[in-house]
Amino acid sequence: MAGRLDDVQLFRRIRNRTWADLMQRSFGCDVLACPRCPGRLRLVALIRAPDVVGRILRHLGLPDTVPTRRRARDAPVPLDWVAAPTSDC
């Protein structure tokens, strides 16, 4: 049908996308699909209190502290600096 937008064009036109739509587009998985049934999950709360988040993470056996910052790795070696192979190997 002429004048209809396909899914890609429609997705580009929507300015306020939900986080679930962005996760679907970025990672290719539907984060709201129930793993046990064909139903849909729904967000019921956001937990922003750091002490509550820490208690939940500890209960699940996950780390509850921010990892220490590590030094960035060095830049790759330019190709002209790498030694050329020799014929006596």
N, C-alpha and C positions, 0 to 999 in steps of 0.2 A: 504494500500500500504506500503510495507516495506521500511524503510529508511526515511519516512516522519516524521517531528516533529509535535507534537500536540501543541496547543496554549500555554500550560504551559511551555513546554520545549523551545519553541521559545521565550517566554517572558523572560525566564531566561538568554538566550544567548545574547539578545540585551543589549548593555552597555549604550547607550545614549537613554533613554526613555524620551518621552515628558511629560510635567507636566500633561497633560490631561490623558495620559495612567496611570500615577501613581495615580491620583485621582480616576480613574475608578477601578483600582486594590485595592486601599485602602478603598474606601467608597462605591464602587459598584454603582456609578452613573456616567452617561456620562455627563460631564460638558459642552461639546460642542453640545449637542442635543438641538435644538431650542424648547422652550416650546409651541410655537404657530403653528409650521408647522413641517413637517418631514425633514426639511433642517438641515444644520450644521452651527453652529456659527464659527466665526474665530476671532482670536485675532488681533486687529488693532493697539493697542498702549499699552505701559506700562507707568504708571505715577509714577515717582520717586521723584518729587519735593514735599517736605513735606507740603508747604503752599497750593499747589493745591489739594493734597490729603485731607487736612483738610477742605478746602472749599467744596469739594464734599461730604465728610462725614457729615458735618454740614447741607448741603442742604438736604441730605437724612434723617436727624434727628437721625444720629448715633453718638456715642461718638468719639471725635477726639483727645483725650488724652490717654496716656498710663495709665492703672490703677496702683494705688500704690501697692507696694509689700506687701504681707501679710506673717505673720509668718506661717511656715509649721506646719501641725497638728502633734500631738505627735504620737509616735510609738504605735501600738496596744499592749494591755495588754497581757502578756503571759498567756496561759491557766492554768498553774499550780498556778498562783497567784489569780485566780478567786475563790471566796468562793464556796464550794460545797453545793448543796441544802440540807436542813435539813428536817427531817420528821415531825417537829412540825409546819409546815406552813399550 
